[in-house]
Amino acid sequence: MDTLIGRQTEIVGDVSFSGGLHVDGRIKGNVSSAGGDKTSTLSIAEAGVIEGNVKVASVVVNGRIVGEVRASERLTLGSKARIVGDVRYRVLQMEAGALVNGQLVYEGSEPVSAITHVKGETDSKVAKPA
């Protein structure tokens, strides 16, 4: 990690970074990678809190985020992760115990379809999202 925000540190305002950012403290503001960096990584420790929207290529959460999360490459949620807000991801890894209070929205390039079953019918119907 290139930058560490320590446990006793609170930042009020938006944060833009490149490379890696590890949060043990608190950020009250939006967090994003500089210039849409596709190699940037945000890591939030168990004690870490972000109150704002997150837009970073790869995000590893063990702490808490209150806001929308957009991980353009990969999102990893540890067992202590807590997210209040919608989550947009390309690849999602989620451990047992992680909580998301919001929508999970896949933003990859593979087509998505849902299988539904109506009671009394023997065949499942494939419905494509609108």
N, C-alpha and C positions, 0 to 999 in steps of 0.2 A: 504494500500500500504506500502511495506517495504522501497522503495526508491523513492525519489522525485528529479527530475531535475528541478530546479527553472527557472523562466522566464528569468533571467539575465545570465543563464549558457549556455555555448556552449561546447560540448564535441566533440573532433576530434579523432576518432578511434572507433574500434568495442566495443560494450557493451554486456556482457553476465551477466545474472542475474537469480535469483530464487525467487519465491514468486511473489511480485507485483512491477511494475515499473510505475511511473506516470511522464509524460514528459510535462512540461510547457515551457521548453527552446528548444534548438536545439541540435541534434546529427548528426554529419557528419561521418557516419560509419554504419556498419551492427549491428542490434540488434537481439539477440537470447536468448532463455532461456537456462540456464546451464544444460547440460546433457539431453536435450530434455524433461525437466520437463513438465508433462501433466497438472499440476495445475497452471502454471505460467500465469500471466495476465499483459498485457501492455496496459496502458491507455494514450492517447494523447489528451491533452486539445486543445482548439481552437487556442491558441498561439503556440502550440507545433509543431515542424517540425523534421522529420527524413529524411535525405538524405542518403539512403542506404537500403539494403534488410532487411526485418523483418521476423523472423521465431520464432513464439511464439504460445503456445496452444490457448490462448484467447486474442483477440485484440479488443479494443474499441477505435475508431478513431473519434475525433471531430476536429482535426487539419489537417496537411498535411504530406503525405509520398511520396517521390520520390524514387521509387525502387519497387522490387517485394515483395509482402506480402504473407506469408504462415501461415494461422491460422489453426492448426491441429484439433482444437475443435470448436471454435466459433469466428465469426467476426461480430462486431456491428459497423455500420457506422452511425454517427449522421448527422444532416442536414448540418453541416458546414464541413464535411469530404471531403478531396480532396486527391485522390490517382492517381499518374502518374506511371503506371507500372502494370504488370499482378498480379492478385489476385487469390490465391488458398485457398479454404475454405471447411469446412465440414458443418457448419451451418452458414447462412448469414442472418443478420437482417439489413435492410437499410431504413433510414428515407428519406422522400421527401427532395430534395435539395442536397443530397450527390452526389458527382461526382467521377466516376472511368474512367480514360483514359487508358484502357488496357483490357486484356481478363479476364473474370470471369470464373474460372475453378473449377468445383465441384470435391472434392476428398473424398467423402463419400463412404460407402459400398453398398448403394442402386444402382441398375442398372438404367441407364439413357437412355431414348429413346426420339426421336424427332418426332413430328407429322408434316407432310408436306402435302400440298394440291396443286394439279396441276389443273389449270383452265380447266373446262370441265369435270372433273371426279367427280363422286358423292361420292366416298369413299376416305377417307384419307389413306395415306400410312404411316406405321410406319417404320422409318429407325433407325437402331442401329448405334451408332457412331463407327468409325473405330478405 
